[in-house]
Amino acid sequence: MSRTEKEFAIEVVQKLQNKGFQALFAGGCVRDQLLGLEPQDYDIATDAKPDQVCELFPKTIQVGMAFGVVEVLGKNRSVANLSKTKPSPFRIQVATFREDGEYLDGRRPENVRFSNAEADAKRRDFTINGMFYDPIHDQILDFVGGKKDLKSKIIRAIGCPEERFQEDKLRLMRAVRMSCRFQFQLEEQTRSAIQRFAPQISLVSQERISDELKKILLHSTRAQGYSLLDQLGLLQEIFSDPKILGPINHSNQETPAFPKSASQKHVYQALSNLDKYLELFKVPISYPLALAALFHTITEVPISKDSHFPEAEIYADLAGSKLIRKLSAQLKLSNIDTDELQWLMKYRYYFRNANSLPINRLKMIMESPKTPELFVLASSISTEEREFLQGIEYAINFWNANTQNNHKLVNPPPLIAGSHLISLGFAPGPDFKRILDRIRDEQLEGIITTFEQALEESRKLIKDIQLAKLKKL
């Protein structure tokens, strides 16, 4: 018999209540249910102590006993009959009601004191996250005015905003994410406190900042999130180098105008455009793709639009530039995400004059499985440049014509390898790669189509190289 995670969570609540404990759904799952959304997970708050929770349930993980947090595991049978793969067990966090001690590291309290539901609610971040729900008796417990703020569409810090942000500086960014996700307004005192505390976001670890930025950028309201981060003074604290997002006017206004520069306007538009092209090219959003849209205005040298391959050539080494490496390291990106970001940044303008590119150049870039993501990025950043749009259209038509049913038309296996040059009596050396690259270019251009033609052309190139060397003697 199958069951959902929600049903398992209700079973946990029921079992705790049957033993005489108070047990309630807590936080985000309560908020989402009231908004008519499907919660991503279910958290339970209780007056049972951690050791009592562990005694009551056969399978638990002590994830934070000092803070009263125990993870209860339950068998997931919902897909057992649909796949041979054993499904992951349900995991429900059960936390004892608590009051937090002093925060010294801007993230965690030094100690906690087990308490009651009201005290537990008042230690949480925002009112809409501070409600409890009893699924057995269908009752909402709201000690902080969360239900009212939910109805009014307001993000309000619980109690004193300064105290909440002093406790955990990441809440500054979390307020932005929730405001954009739910399309709620920041309550005035909460907004003012975020602006005052913005310089302290740098005290948060880079991993946590990157994780919160990722959540903002992966959501469809990413452009609004970018704008709000800037207006609240957080953007320039996260990325202090003016090369990254363009010059930022450090304004003392409570609500500074946005965008403040042409580069910020382009970034905002690119982030706004992403969803349209993600749907068009049937590409899922990824963190590197969103970051490439965020960083696409980075410039280090003048750009010539008259060149056949302007940015692609001018920025040939941008992927390895100190600035891109610095960003990847700052955001603690994985090697895979770093490589993807570097590749997207390197070729983001490659299609500007695609109809003038040699066929081998066009085919080379389309060898990558990430080409559809490059189409999304290029389309998103090009809306004001007619020639760029025409180039992208040409590249897309070329892609569709050559990869409809056979990707090998764009990325065919090389006709020859180094072993074939050796068989022609050519010793390995620096000229090896030159010959192989030349044959590969002519293959992609359609000048050479068979193995025999490739060998014949190789013989000619070897002969030319040998003659050139003799003339130098």
Sequence and secondary structure as in RCSB ss.txt:
>XXXX:A:sequence
MSRTEKEFAIEVVQKLQNKGFQALFAGGCVRDQLLGLEPQDYDIATDAKPDQVCELFPKTIQVGMAFGVVEVLGK
NRSVANLSKTKPSPFRIQVATFREDGEYLDGRRPENVRFSNAEADAKRRDFTINGMFYDPIHDQILDFVGGKKDL
KSKIIRAIGCPEERFQEDKLRLMRAVRMSCRFQFQLEEQTRSAIQRFAPQISLVSQERISDELKKILLHSTRAQG
YSLLDQLGLLQEIFSDPKILGPINHSNQETPAFPKSASQKHVYQALSNLDKYLELFKVPISYPLALAALFHTITE
VPISKDSHFPEAEIYADLAGSKLIRKLSAQLKLSNIDTDELQWLMKYRYYFRNANSLPINRLKMIMESPKTPELF
VLASSISTEEREFLQGIEYAINFWNANTQNNHKLVNPPPLIAGSHLISLGFAPGPDFKRILDRIRDEQLEGIITT
FEQALEESRKLIKDIQLAKLKKL
>XXXX:A:secstr
    HHHHHHHHHHHHHHTT  EEEETHHHHHHHTT   S  EEEESS HHHHHHH SSEEEEEGGGTEEEEEE 
  TTTTT SS    EEEEEEE EEE  BSSSSSBS EEE  HHHHHHTSSBGGGS EEETTTTEEE SSSHHHHH
HHTEE BSS HHHHHHH TTHHHHHHHHHHHHT EE HHHHHHHHHHGGGGGGS HHHHHHHHHHHHHSTTHHHH
HHHHHHTT HHHH   HHHH       SSS  S  SHHHHHHHHHHHHHHHHHHHTT    HHHHHHHHHTT  S
S   TTSSSHHHHHTTTGGGSHHHHHHHHHTT  HHHHHHHHHHHHTTTTTTTGGGS HHHHHHHTTSTTHHHHH
HHHHHT TT HHHHHHHHHHHHHHHHHHSS GGGTS   S  HHHHHHTT   SHHHHHHHHHHHHHHHHTS  S
HHHHHHHHHHHHHHHHHHHHHH 
